Structures are given as C-alpha cells and as structure tokens.
C-alpha cells in the first residue's frame, strides 16, 4: 500500500488523513485536540509547540504500518496566525490567531499611516483587518518591544509545521495573501505596507522565501521522522492555508463553483483566473495555492452560533438538530446577528450579538436555535452577493466543515442562497486537499493537469446533496433584507462603542 498524507492544523484540533491513491480510499483519519487561550476580551492565542505535540499525538494514533506507507506529505493550516521565532527557530511568544481581535487599534494605526483602508487595498489588495497578520505584528511592536527586538523569523501556522517537518522556512502565495502585507496582484511583498509597519527596519529580512505552486518544499528530516514515525526523506509539498487546501479538497479549481465551510469560522470562496480585488474590502483578495486567485469571505461566528444556543439550553447535538429541523424557515420572525466574537465580515471587531423580532409567542428554544443558524448562513449569503457584484457567478455550492454534517443546516444553506448544495464523500476538506497536493507533487503534476487529477479522486455523496425549496427560498429572500438592515444598525452601535 502507498499513501499520501494530508495534515490540517485547525483552531480546535489537528487532523491527519492517510489516502491510498491507488484504491482511492482514506485508510486512516486521526486527530488531536488543541486548546485556545482566550483569557481576555478578544484574545486568542496558542503555543506553536502545542501544534507539534498535537501532530505527534495524531500520528501516534495511526498504525505504524500505515505511517510507513506515506510517500509524500502536505500541510494545511489555519490562516493569519502570527508566529514569531528567534535566531534558533524557537517561538518568542504564543501565536496570535486569526480570531484574535485585540489588535484592532493597531490596524487603525496602520490605516492612518497608509492614508486609509482604501489606500491599503490599492497597495496590496486587502485592508488591514484585525483577523490578518499585519495588525498583530504592529501590536507586538507597540506592546511587547522586548519581544519585537528579538524577532528573526515570521511564519504562519502551516509554515511552522513545515519547518518542524523539514527544517525549511518558506511561504506560499495563498497563505501569504492573508498577511495584509502581500501584494496579491504582483504576488510579492508590499514594500509600502511593510514600511508603514516599521520605518526603521526592512521587515523582509524576517520573512521566509516565497515558494511557487506545485513546488517541493523539502523532505521529512531524520529528526521529524523519529518524532512522527513517518519515513525520512519523503517529499513535502508547499502546503497552504486551510482555505486554499479546502479549495483543492472540494474541487474548487475552475470558475463557477463556490465552497462554503461551516466551521468555527464560516468561509465562502470561489476560484478566479485573474486577481479579484474588492474596492470595498468586503471580500478578501487572496491567491490560490494552484496558480490562480481565491476571493474569499470569512465570518468569525459560524458553528459558534449553534454552540452558543446549545450551551444556553444544555442540549446535546441530537436534540439541537431535532429542534432546528422542527422550527419553520424564518424562525417565526426571530433574527439573530451572531457576532459573539466580534465580526470580521462586516468588519465589526467590537460588535456584540443581537437577537431581534422576539414577541410573546415566538421565543421558543427551537426558534432561538434555528435563528442562530440562519444568522450565520445569512452572513455567508452576503458573501455570495458580494462575489456576484465582482462578476463571479456560482452555479452550485460545495459544503464542507463540521456544520455540513447537519442535514437541516445543509438545506438552510440551499434555501438561503437559492442554489444546489453538494457534499462530497471525501469530507475531510482541507486535510484531503493537502493529501491531493502531496499526490500531485509525487506524480509531477502541474497547474494544467491538476484539476483533472483532483476530479478523479472526488465523488458526490448524493444522499447529502440538496436542492433549494422554492417556498423556503422566497421566505428567506425577504428575511435576508431585514437581516441586512439590522447589520447596518449594528455597525453604527459598534462604531460608536469603539
């Protein structure tokens, strides 16, 4: 048996997938949990060493014979996290994650230095949002000058695991796009934004080399082999941000298809063969990991919305699923803005959750729970509308992420977006995408032939695919407009509190 290994470093866990590419089956899937330091308003940090430990634990759960069958590896990772290393490659502080919003003041400072968010978009394609890396680096410069002076290397989470596995530091275009100091049009570091970050140093000396798609990053080192049980010397592909790897894992490699991931964050993206830059900054202008571009919207509150409801009532997942299925489309008038962790799209880092439309009859658990799920879905529908304004049409939606296991939520997505929803049998998303990238490296496949290779290893799970219900779609069309008006009210309150 010969396999390829996909590794996905998430926010809550690290997952490994061993894929037998001859028999076209996943022969082992394992994971290890990760903890998140949220001891403070808006704070979200993890120790990079915890990622290494989680990788070792996840691989240890896989039979050694399967580990020995690996012929190539690729790593997917949560985007935007700031990993700062010293001269010896040791982390200087915990990694500040994508969902940390404490750097919002630093983002404002950078926008002021640059002449506004619009100027940042002109320079690099994206505004400097709290979710991105640039503001996090500025925050360390201001609040932790002793740490800042010791920086020798800046990496992103998946880059760090690549470094652990190979000893090589590099960054691919897709993940680099999420730093806010990478020019997505030119696929190069933005000198003006880096200069605004630090007018005394050239930060580029801290950044790793940029690596081309379909390149070989390196090989599993002897040290990594001893830690993980993987064969030393097998090739390691570039890997990429989890969204870029999920695009591969869901076949989103040509225009016309949208992928929605219902995870801790809600993510919507579509492939483009030209740079797509939103002048309003609502859609992230990212590169793909395959030589194209991946315009993307990310919300910070997706499955978090349902988890809030389950905690509120003390329900398990089965009861939660039964109740959201029981409630009618539109939750009898209850609408939720699930901004429990602030929000990234729209950019409201100080926002709080809202619930509107309650009266003396509709305040039932089923309606409150379903409204939370619908609110998370409305935010993603907002992204589809924004992509359409940028002339990117999608004729179907591929769902992935933990929320896609809910039949009711899948139907809600189909109805709210009024598009067919497809779920693939290969439902490991980013981890499977990483495995397919590793396979392409192994077989010497490049950009032109990669879509065909991916399609040969994907298949629809027909029992979990959904068509929109015309009646429900009409109901949601009206409610969505109310949701949009409520978001504008929330925007004014959030800005007033900032």
Secondary structure as the mmCIF struct_conf table of DSSP 4:
data_model
#
loop_
_struct_conf.conf_type_id
_struct_conf.id
_struct_conf.beg_label_comp_id
_struct_conf.beg_label_asym_id
_struct_conf.beg_label_seq_id
_struct_conf.end_label_comp_id
_struct_conf.end_label_asym_id
_struct_conf.end_label_seq_id
STRN STRN1 UNK A 3 UNK A 9
BEND BEND1 UNK A 11 UNK A 12
STRN STRN2 UNK A 13 UNK A 20
TURN_TY1_P TURN_TY1_P1 UNK A 21 UNK A 24
STRN STRN3 UNK A 25 UNK A 33
STRN STRN4 UNK A 37 UNK A 37
BEND BEND2 UNK A 40 UNK A 40
TURN_TY1_P TURN_TY1_P2 UNK A 41 UNK A 42
STRN STRN5 UNK A 45 UNK A 46
HELX_RH_AL_P HELX_RH_AL_P1 UNK A 48 UNK A 60
TURN_TY1_P TURN_TY1_P3 UNK A 61 UNK A 61
BEND BEND3 UNK A 62 UNK A 62
HELX_RH_AL_P HELX_RH_AL_P2 UNK A 64 UNK A 68
TURN_TY1_P TURN_TY1_P4 UNK A 69 UNK A 69
STRN STRN6 UNK A 70 UNK A 77
BEND BEND4 UNK A 79 UNK A 80
STRN STRN7 UNK A 82 UNK A 82
STRN STRN8 UNK A 83 UNK A 85
TURN_TY1_P TURN_TY1_P5 UNK A 87 UNK A 88
BEND BEND5 UNK A 89 UNK A 89
STRN STRN9 UNK A 91 UNK A 91
BEND BEND6 UNK A 92 UNK A 93
HELX_LH_PP_P HELX_LH_PP_P1 UNK A 94 UNK A 94
STRN STRN10 UNK A 95 UNK A 96
HELX_LH_PP_P HELX_LH_PP_P2 UNK A 97 UNK A 97
TURN_TY1_P TURN_TY1_P6 UNK A 98 UNK A 99
TURN_TY1_P TURN_TY1_P7 UNK A 102 UNK A 103
HELX_RH_AL_P HELX_RH_AL_P3 UNK A 104 UNK A 114
TURN_TY1_P TURN_TY1_P8 UNK A 115 UNK A 115
BEND BEND7 UNK A 116 UNK A 116
HELX_RH_AL_P HELX_RH_AL_P4 UNK A 117 UNK A 124
BEND BEND8 UNK A 125 UNK A 126
TURN_TY1_P TURN_TY1_P9 UNK A 130 UNK A 131
BEND BEND9 UNK A 132 UNK A 132
HELX_RH_AL_P HELX_RH_AL_P5 UNK A 133 UNK A 143
HELX_RH_AL_P HELX_RH_AL_P6 UNK A 145 UNK A 149
TURN_TY1_P TURN_TY1_P10 UNK A 150 UNK A 150
STRN STRN11 UNK A 153 UNK A 155
HELX_RH_AL_P HELX_RH_AL_P7 UNK A 157 UNK A 166
BEND BEND10 UNK A 167 UNK A 167
STRN STRN12 UNK A 170 UNK A 172
HELX_RH_AL_P HELX_RH_AL_P8 UNK A 173 UNK A 177
TURN_TY1_P TURN_TY1_P11 UNK A 178 UNK A 179
BEND BEND11 UNK A 180 UNK A 181
STRN STRN13 UNK A 182 UNK A 183
TURN_TY1_P TURN_TY1_P12 UNK A 184 UNK A 187
STRN STRN14 UNK A 188 UNK A 189
HELX_RH_AL_P HELX_RH_AL_P9 UNK A 191 UNK A 197
BEND BEND12 UNK A 199 UNK A 201
HELX_RH_3T_P HELX_RH_3T_P1 UNK A 203 UNK A 206
STRN STRN15 UNK A 207 UNK A 207
HELX_LH_PP_P HELX_LH_PP_P3 UNK A 208 UNK A 208
STRN STRN16 UNK A 209 UNK A 211
TURN_TY1_P TURN_TY1_P13 UNK A 213 UNK A 214
STRN STRN17 UNK A 216 UNK A 219
HELX_RH_AL_P HELX_RH_AL_P10 UNK A 222 UNK A 228
HELX_LH_PP_P HELX_LH_PP_P4 UNK A 230 UNK A 231
TURN_TY1_P TURN_TY1_P14 UNK A 232 UNK A 233
STRN STRN18 UNK A 235 UNK A 237
STRN STRN19 UNK A 240 UNK A 241
HELX_RH_AL_P HELX_RH_AL_P11 UNK A 242 UNK A 249
TURN_TY1_P TURN_TY1_P15 UNK A 250 UNK A 251
BEND BEND13 UNK A 254 UNK A 254
TURN_TY1_P TURN_TY1_P16 UNK A 255 UNK A 256
STRN STRN20 UNK A 257 UNK A 262
BEND BEND14 UNK A 263 UNK A 265
STRN STRN21 UNK A 266 UNK A 272
BEND BEND15 UNK A 273 UNK A 274
TURN_TY1_P TURN_TY1_P17 UNK A 279 UNK A 280
BEND BEND16 UNK A 281 UNK A 281
BEND BEND17 UNK A 283 UNK A 283
STRN STRN22 UNK A 284 UNK A 284
STRN STRN23 UNK A 287 UNK A 287
BEND BEND18 UNK A 289 UNK A 292
STRN STRN24 UNK A 293 UNK A 299
BEND BEND19 UNK A 300 UNK A 300
BEND BEND20 UNK A 302 UNK A 302
HELX_RH_AL_P HELX_RH_AL_P12 UNK A 303 UNK A 313
TURN_TY1_P TURN_TY1_P18 UNK A 314 UNK A 314
HELX_RH_AL_P HELX_RH_AL_P13 UNK A 317 UNK A 326
BEND BEND21 UNK A 327 UNK A 327
HELX_LH_PP_P HELX_LH_PP_P5 UNK A 328 UNK A 328
TURN_TY1_P TURN_TY1_P19 UNK A 329 UNK A 330
HELX_RH_3T_P HELX_RH_3T_P2 UNK A 331 UNK A 333
STRN STRN25 UNK A 335 UNK A 337
TURN_TY1_P TURN_TY1_P20 UNK A 340 UNK A 341
STRN STRN26 UNK A 343 UNK A 343
TURN_TY1_P TURN_TY1_P21 UNK A 344 UNK A 347
STRN STRN27 UNK A 348 UNK A 348
TURN_TY1_P TURN_TY1_P22 UNK A 349 UNK A 350
STRN STRN28 UNK A 354 UNK A 356
TURN_TY1_P TURN_TY1_P23 UNK A 360 UNK A 362
HELX_RH_AL_P HELX_RH_AL_P14 UNK A 365 UNK A 389
TURN_TY1_P TURN_TY1_P24 UNK A 390 UNK A 391
BEND BEND22 UNK A 395 UNK A 395
STRN STRN29 UNK A 396 UNK A 400
BEND BEND23 UNK A 401 UNK A 401
HELX_RH_3T_P HELX_RH_3T_P3 UNK A 402 UNK A 405
HELX_RH_AL_P HELX_RH_AL_P15 UNK A 407 UNK A 417
TURN_TY1_P TURN_TY1_P25 UNK A 418 UNK A 418
BEND BEND24 UNK A 419 UNK A 419
STRN STRN30 UNK A 421 UNK A 423
STRN STRN31 UNK A 424 UNK A 424
BEND BEND25 UNK A 425 UNK A 425
TURN_TY1_P TURN_TY1_P26 UNK A 427 UNK A 429
HELX_RH_AL_P HELX_RH_AL_P16 UNK A 430 UNK A 443
TURN_TY1_P TURN_TY1_P27 UNK A 444 UNK A 444
HELX_RH_AL_P HELX_RH_AL_P17 UNK A 447 UNK A 455
TURN_TY1_P TURN_TY1_P28 UNK A 456 UNK A 457
STRN STRN32 UNK A 460 UNK A 460
HELX_RH_3T_P HELX_RH_3T_P4 UNK A 462 UNK A 464
STRN STRN33 UNK A 466 UNK A 466
HELX_LH_PP_P HELX_LH_PP_P6 UNK A 467 UNK A 469
HELX_RH_AL_P HELX_RH_AL_P18 UNK A 470 UNK A 497
#
